Amino acid sequence: MNILLIHQNFPGQYKHIAAALVARGDTVTALCIENNPAPPGVRVLRYTPKRGNTPNVHPWLLDTETKVIRGEACFQAAQQLRAQGYLPDLICAHPGWGEALFIKEIWPHVPLLSYFEFYYHAHGRDVGFDPEFPADPHDTPRLITKNLANLMNLEHCDAGLSPTHWQKSTHPATYQPKIRVIHDGIDTTVITPNLATQINLQEKALALRPGDEVVTFVNRNLEPYRGYHQFIRAIPDIQRRRPHAHILIVGSDGVSYGSQPPTGTTWRAHFLNEVKDDIDFQRVDFVGAIPYAAFIGLLQISAVHVYLTYPFVLSWSMLEAMSAGGLIVGSQTPPVEEVITHGDNGLLVDFFSPPQIADQVVQALAAPEDFRAIRQRARQTVIDRYDLQRICLPQHLATIDEIAK
């Protein structure tokens, strides 16, 4: 088959799918903006938006206009493909940035399978969840308007995918029958427990290994949506009660979700400033963004992995930590609760309680053998429900074949 993949940051969620399609003999073409390495055998065509946002555009329409601009650029690139005689058997698109808005106008009879991550809500989800960042009632219309593109994509697609049941549930009930739940998949053959792993902190002349009291915390960016502020407030208590604990924090200083930090600072610095006088920085390392292999090694030496999130998109990193045999201390929020049952395959805590976060971390560090079975069941959960090669990838390929017919 001829398969067209559309993702502004390709390969993104299509990394393994694209490679599997090529391996089985399909012809794969990708339309994207970013210049990322692509799986071998994929023809990658890049396009560039021809304009920026309109000066003084209504602020409620800014996000929608951005998506229309990207949709226009993708539409024009697809027109060129069609003019060259290209006809896909199936289009798979991540429509979150607007690229797929007009693609059915190019190939109206070609099935479109879209990837739906999240549908915005002004109440009851991420917005207004954290009392430190109360929702602005005057901002509600902007949030509702952000869904204009989502609604167009839900209407135009022939079928959809969401990685978790909770993320599917955020979409309007009218469209949920279109959406199937298949996770992107975790490669449990690569992300495994490994007692031989060692992480060297050269500036401190320190080597950390499995069995050491290592606490890990991972975000793409260190920000409130992923509970950075609650974790950082738990560190003084953890250090006071576990004097040999070492904390490794992965993440950059940008903003992936939510509001910007106060002018002139970052969320990392802003919340660290609250507790800096009570932290022993010889036992805390902010390692920034690290290569993937180093990230896996960090998970493998972790005694406790803390994962906190608003009711929002579930991070791959939590499942990757579980696959590495990690003991998760996770927030008692719906995305996490879909995967973790407290006391069975992980530990759940109140997102808003740094003392409770610290208590669970300290208990786990104090008696690691008591939690060995939970770590084993955490890995088994990922093998049984999210394994890339045995579970998720076959489901993706079967869905592609079904929708293409």
Secondary structure as GFF3:
##gff-version 3
##sequence-region A 1 405
A	DSSP	beta_strand	2	6	.	.	.	ID=ss1
A	DSSP	three_ten_helix	12	14	.	.	.	ID=ss2
A	DSSP	alpha_helix	15	23	.	.	.	ID=ss3
A	DSSP	beta_strand	27	32	.	.	.	ID=ss4
A	DSSP	beta_strand	43	46	.	.	.	ID=ss5
A	DSSP	three_ten_helix	59	61	.	.	.	ID=ss6
A	DSSP	alpha_helix	62	83	.	.	.	ID=ss7
A	DSSP	beta_strand	90	93	.	.	.	ID=ss8
A	DSSP	three_ten_helix	95	97	.	.	.	ID=ss9
A	DSSP	three_ten_helix	103	105	.	.	.	ID=ss10
A	DSSP	beta_strand	112	115	.	.	.	ID=ss11
A	DSSP	three_ten_helix	137	139	.	.	.	ID=ss12
A	DSSP	alpha_helix	140	145	.	.	.	ID=ss13
A	DSSP	alpha_helix	147	156	.	.	.	ID=ss14
A	DSSP	beta_strand	159	162	.	.	.	ID=ss15
A	DSSP	alpha_helix	165	169	.	.	.	ID=ss16
A	DSSP	three_ten_helix	176	178	.	.	.	ID=ss17
A	DSSP	beta_strand	179	181	.	.	.	ID=ss18
A	DSSP	beta_strand	199	201	.	.	.	ID=ss19
A	DSSP	three_ten_helix	202	204	.	.	.	ID=ss20
A	DSSP	beta_strand	206	208	.	.	.	ID=ss21
A	DSSP	beta_strand	214	221	.	.	.	ID=ss22
A	DSSP	three_ten_helix	224	226	.	.	.	ID=ss23
A	DSSP	alpha_helix	228	241	.	.	.	ID=ss24
A	DSSP	beta_strand	246	252	.	.	.	ID=ss25
A	DSSP	alpha_helix	267	275	.	.	.	ID=ss26
A	DSSP	three_ten_helix	276	278	.	.	.	ID=ss27
A	DSSP	three_ten_helix	281	283	.	.	.	ID=ss28
A	DSSP	beta_strand	284	288	.	.	.	ID=ss29
A	DSSP	alpha_helix	292	301	.	.	.	ID=ss30
A	DSSP	beta_strand	304	307	.	.	.	ID=ss31
A	DSSP	alpha_helix	316	323	.	.	.	ID=ss32
A	DSSP	beta_strand	328	331	.	.	.	ID=ss33
A	DSSP	alpha_helix	334	337	.	.	.	ID=ss34
A	DSSP	beta_strand	347	349	.	.	.	ID=ss35
A	DSSP	alpha_helix	354	366	.	.	.	ID=ss36
A	DSSP	three_ten_helix	368	371	.	.	.	ID=ss37
A	DSSP	alpha_helix	372	385	.	.	.	ID=ss38
A	DSSP	pi_helix	388	392	.	.	.	ID=ss39
A	DSSP	alpha_helix	393	404	.	.	.	ID=ss40
###
